[in-house]
Amino acid sequence: MKKKVNQYEYNQHRKEMKRIQNQKPSINDLDISVRLYNILKENQVSTIDELLTKSVSDFLRMKGFGRKCANEIEQLYEDKGWEFSTK
């Protein structure tokens, strides 16, 4: 038996779904080290969209970004199927 949903509940559900879709995924949601997280935050990279716009040379110019962070970011991109920006 179908449950009849009233118009108010339907509209509330739609508003919530739009709110969720409009949120930009944060780097907080990634499984990364505290060091890499802090370096990204220090360089104003707080969303995954911002992370994906960075090229390899952008990462290497970040203060404190060394070989371990490079390995970690390479592994993250590989695991997620992402590609580095070529700008």
mmCIF file of the C-alpha atoms, coordinates in Angstrom:
data_MODEL
# 
_entry.id   MODEL 
# 
loop_
_atom_site.group_PDB 
_atom_site.id 
_atom_site.type_symbol 
_atom_site.label_atom_id 
_atom_site.label_alt_id 
_atom_site.label_comp_id 
_atom_site.label_asym_id 
_atom_site.label_entity_id 
_atom_site.label_seq_id 
_atom_site.pdbx_PDB_ins_code 
_atom_site.Cartn_x 
_atom_site.Cartn_y 
_atom_site.Cartn_z 
_atom_site.occupancy 
_atom_site.B_iso_or_equiv 
_atom_site.pdbx_formal_charge 
_atom_site.auth_seq_id 
_atom_site.auth_comp_id 
_atom_site.auth_asym_id 
_atom_site.auth_atom_id 
_atom_site.pdbx_PDB_model_num 
ATOM 1  C CA . MET A 1 1  ? 0.000  0.000  0.000   1.00 0.00 ? 1  MET A CA 1 
ATOM 2  C CA . LYS A 1 2  ? 1.397  3.400  -0.973  1.00 0.00 ? 2  LYS A CA 1 
ATOM 3  C CA . LYS A 1 3  ? 1.733  6.046  1.660   1.00 0.00 ? 3  LYS A CA 1 
ATOM 4  C CA . LYS A 1 4  ? 0.364  9.382  0.588   1.00 0.00 ? 4  LYS A CA 1 
ATOM 5  C CA . VAL A 1 5  ? 2.865  12.171 1.189   1.00 0.00 ? 5  VAL A CA 1 
ATOM 6  C CA . ASN A 1 6  ? 1.462  15.583 1.861   1.00 0.00 ? 6  ASN A CA 1 
ATOM 7  C CA . GLN A 1 7  ? 2.701  18.584 -0.098  1.00 0.00 ? 7  GLN A CA 1 
ATOM 8  C CA . TYR A 1 8  ? 4.559  20.105 2.875   1.00 0.00 ? 8  TYR A CA 1 
ATOM 9  C CA . GLU A 1 9  ? 6.651  16.965 3.476   1.00 0.00 ? 9  GLU A CA 1 
ATOM 10 C CA . TYR A 1 10 ? 7.388  16.698 -0.235  1.00 0.00 ? 10 TYR A CA 1 
ATOM 11 C CA . ASN A 1 11 ? 8.577  20.320 -0.427  1.00 0.00 ? 11 ASN A CA 1 
ATOM 12 C CA . GLN A 1 12 ? 10.727 19.905 2.695   1.00 0.00 ? 12 GLN A CA 1 
ATOM 13 C CA . HIS A 1 13 ? 12.331 16.809 1.206   1.00 0.00 ? 13 HIS A CA 1 
ATOM 14 C CA . ARG A 1 14 ? 13.078 18.617 -2.062  1.00 0.00 ? 14 ARG A CA 1 
ATOM 15 C CA . LYS A 1 15 ? 14.607 21.593 -0.224  1.00 0.00 ? 15 LYS A CA 1 
ATOM 16 C CA . GLU A 1 16 ? 16.841 19.259 1.791   1.00 0.00 ? 16 GLU A CA 1 
ATOM 17 C CA . MET A 1 17 ? 17.964 17.404 -1.347  1.00 0.00 ? 17 MET A CA 1 
ATOM 18 C CA . LYS A 1 18 ? 18.820 20.703 -3.090  1.00 0.00 ? 18 LYS A CA 1 
ATOM 19 C CA . ARG A 1 19 ? 20.764 21.863 -0.026  1.00 0.00 ? 19 ARG A CA 1 
ATOM 20 C CA . ILE A 1 20 ? 22.792 18.651 -0.012  1.00 0.00 ? 20 ILE A CA 1 
ATOM 21 C CA . GLN A 1 21 ? 23.485 18.887 -3.768  1.00 0.00 ? 21 GLN A CA 1 
ATOM 22 C CA . ASN A 1 22 ? 24.659 22.499 -3.441  1.00 0.00 ? 22 ASN A CA 1 
ATOM 23 C CA . GLN A 1 23 ? 27.167 21.698 -0.701  1.00 0.00 ? 23 GLN A CA 1 
ATOM 24 C CA . LYS A 1 24 ? 30.682 21.419 -1.979  1.00 0.00 ? 24 LYS A CA 1 
ATOM 25 C CA . PRO A 1 25 ? 32.439 18.310 -0.706  1.00 0.00 ? 25 PRO A CA 1 
ATOM 26 C CA . SER A 1 26 ? 35.092 19.286 1.812   1.00 0.00 ? 26 SER A CA 1 
ATOM 27 C CA . ILE A 1 27 ? 38.618 17.962 2.184   1.00 0.00 ? 27 ILE A CA 1 
ATOM 28 C CA . ASN A 1 28 ? 37.448 17.059 5.709   1.00 0.00 ? 28 ASN A CA 1 
ATOM 29 C CA . ASP A 1 29 ? 35.670 14.112 4.071   1.00 0.00 ? 29 ASP A CA 1 
ATOM 30 C CA . LEU A 1 30 ? 38.934 12.698 2.693   1.00 0.00 ? 30 LEU A CA 1 
ATOM 31 C CA . ASP A 1 31 ? 41.061 10.138 4.480   1.00 0.00 ? 31 ASP A CA 1 
ATOM 32 C CA . ILE A 1 32 ? 44.307 12.133 4.508   1.00 0.00 ? 32 ILE A CA 1 
ATOM 33 C CA . SER A 1 33 ? 47.017 12.744 7.079   1.00 0.00 ? 33 SER A CA 1 
ATOM 34 C CA . VAL A 1 34 ? 46.841 15.667 9.460   1.00 0.00 ? 34 VAL A CA 1 
ATOM 35 C CA . ARG A 1 35 ? 50.004 17.091 7.881   1.00 0.00 ? 35 ARG A CA 1 
ATOM 36 C CA . LEU A 1 36 ? 48.537 17.083 4.360   1.00 0.00 ? 36 LEU A CA 1 
ATOM 37 C CA . TYR A 1 37 ? 45.239 18.456 5.657   1.00 0.00 ? 37 TYR A CA 1 
ATOM 38 C CA . ASN A 1 38 ? 47.013 21.338 7.408   1.00 0.00 ? 38 ASN A CA 1 
ATOM 39 C CA . ILE A 1 39 ? 49.124 22.145 4.325   1.00 0.00 ? 39 ILE A CA 1 
ATOM 40 C CA . LEU A 1 40 ? 46.023 22.254 2.127   1.00 0.00 ? 40 LEU A CA 1 
ATOM 41 C CA . LYS A 1 41 ? 44.138 24.440 4.616   1.00 0.00 ? 41 LYS A CA 1 
ATOM 42 C CA . GLU A 1 42 ? 47.124 26.780 4.915   1.00 0.00 ? 42 GLU A CA 1 
ATOM 43 C CA . ASN A 1 43 ? 47.061 27.170 1.130   1.00 0.00 ? 43 ASN A CA 1 
ATOM 44 C CA . GLN A 1 44 ? 43.312 27.917 1.045   1.00 0.00 ? 44 GLN A CA 1 
ATOM 45 C CA . VAL A 1 45 ? 42.309 24.522 -0.371  1.00 0.00 ? 45 VAL A CA 1 
ATOM 46 C CA . SER A 1 46 ? 39.166 23.576 1.546   1.00 0.00 ? 46 SER A CA 1 
ATOM 47 C CA . THR A 1 47 ? 36.968 21.810 -1.010  1.00 0.00 ? 47 THR A CA 1 
ATOM 48 C CA . ILE A 1 48 ? 37.565 18.861 -3.282  1.00 0.00 ? 48 ILE A CA 1 
ATOM 49 C CA . ASP A 1 49 ? 36.801 21.116 -6.274  1.00 0.00 ? 49 ASP A CA 1 
ATOM 50 C CA . GLU A 1 50 ? 39.673 23.394 -5.251  1.00 0.00 ? 50 GLU A CA 1 
ATOM 51 C CA . LEU A 1 51 ? 41.919 20.375 -4.754  1.00 0.00 ? 51 LEU A CA 1 
ATOM 52 C CA . LEU A 1 52 ? 41.186 19.104 -8.263  1.00 0.00 ? 52 LEU A CA 1 
ATOM 53 C CA . THR A 1 53 ? 42.152 22.440 -9.853  1.00 0.00 ? 53 THR A CA 1 
ATOM 54 C CA . LYS A 1 54 ? 45.716 22.147 -8.528  1.00 0.00 ? 54 LYS A CA 1 
ATOM 55 C CA . SER A 1 55 ? 48.519 20.902 -10.743 1.00 0.00 ? 55 SER A CA 1 
ATOM 56 C CA . VAL A 1 56 ? 51.544 18.929 -9.582  1.00 0.00 ? 56 VAL A CA 1 
ATOM 57 C CA . SER A 1 57 ? 53.657 22.089 -9.660  1.00 0.00 ? 57 SER A CA 1 
ATOM 58 C CA . ASP A 1 58 ? 51.046 23.900 -7.508  1.00 0.00 ? 58 ASP A CA 1 
ATOM 59 C CA . PHE A 1 59 ? 51.390 21.212 -4.858  1.00 0.00 ? 59 PHE A CA 1 
ATOM 60 C CA . LEU A 1 60 ? 55.182 21.249 -4.970  1.00 0.00 ? 60 LEU A CA 1 
ATOM 61 C CA . ARG A 1 61 ? 55.213 25.024 -4.407  1.00 0.00 ? 61 ARG A CA 1 
ATOM 62 C CA . MET A 1 62 ? 53.216 24.700 -1.192  1.00 0.00 ? 62 MET A CA 1 
ATOM 63 C CA . LYS A 1 63 ? 55.292 25.279 1.931   1.00 0.00 ? 63 LYS A CA 1 
ATOM 64 C CA . GLY A 1 64 ? 55.884 22.002 3.769   1.00 0.00 ? 64 GLY A CA 1 
ATOM 65 C CA . PHE A 1 65 ? 54.739 19.845 0.853   1.00 0.00 ? 65 PHE A CA 1 
ATOM 66 C CA . GLY A 1 66 ? 57.463 17.249 0.479   1.00 0.00 ? 66 GLY A CA 1 
ATOM 67 C CA . ARG A 1 67 ? 57.934 13.733 -0.830  1.00 0.00 ? 67 ARG A CA 1 
ATOM 68 C CA . LYS A 1 68 ? 55.643 12.065 1.750   1.00 0.00 ? 68 LYS A CA 1 
ATOM 69 C CA . CYS A 1 69 ? 52.801 14.453 0.959   1.00 0.00 ? 69 CYS A CA 1 
ATOM 70 C CA . ALA A 1 70 ? 53.429 13.997 -2.756  1.00 0.00 ? 70 ALA A CA 1 
ATOM 71 C CA . ASN A 1 71 ? 53.188 10.224 -2.355  1.00 0.00 ? 71 ASN A CA 1 
ATOM 72 C CA . GLU A 1 72 ? 50.017 10.576 -0.319  1.00 0.00 ? 72 GLU A CA 1 
ATOM 73 C CA . ILE A 1 73 ? 48.329 12.914 -2.796  1.00 0.00 ? 73 ILE A CA 1 
ATOM 74 C CA . GLU A 1 74 ? 49.350 10.674 -5.722  1.00 0.00 ? 74 GLU A CA 1 
ATOM 75 C CA . GLN A 1 75 ? 47.832 7.670  -3.935  1.00 0.00 ? 75 GLN A CA 1 
ATOM 76 C CA . LEU A 1 76 ? 44.650 9.633  -3.160  1.00 0.00 ? 76 LEU A CA 1 
ATOM 77 C CA . TYR A 1 77 ? 44.229 10.655 -6.805  1.00 0.00 ? 77 TYR A CA 1 
ATOM 78 C CA . GLU A 1 78 ? 44.884 7.096  -7.952  1.00 0.00 ? 78 GLU A CA 1 
ATOM 79 C CA . ASP A 1 79 ? 42.397 5.613  -5.462  1.00 0.00 ? 79 ASP A CA 1 
ATOM 80 C CA . LYS A 1 80 ? 39.680 8.088  -6.434  1.00 0.00 ? 80 LYS A CA 1 
ATOM 81 C CA . GLY A 1 81 ? 40.364 7.895  -10.182 1.00 0.00 ? 81 GLY A CA 1 
ATOM 82 C CA . TRP A 1 82 ? 41.154 11.604 -10.365 1.00 0.00 ? 82 TRP A CA 1 
ATOM 83 C CA . GLU A 1 83 ? 43.657 13.262 -12.668 1.00 0.00 ? 83 GLU A CA 1 
ATOM 84 C CA . PHE A 1 84 ? 45.933 16.180 -11.918 1.00 0.00 ? 84 PHE A CA 1 
ATOM 85 C CA . SER A 1 85 ? 45.139 19.516 -13.524 1.00 0.00 ? 85 SER A CA 1 
ATOM 86 C CA . THR A 1 86 ? 47.374 20.358 -16.466 1.00 0.00 ? 86 THR A CA 1 
ATOM 87 C CA . LYS A 1 87 ? 47.140 24.146 -16.192 1.00 0.00 ? 87 LYS A CA 1 
# 
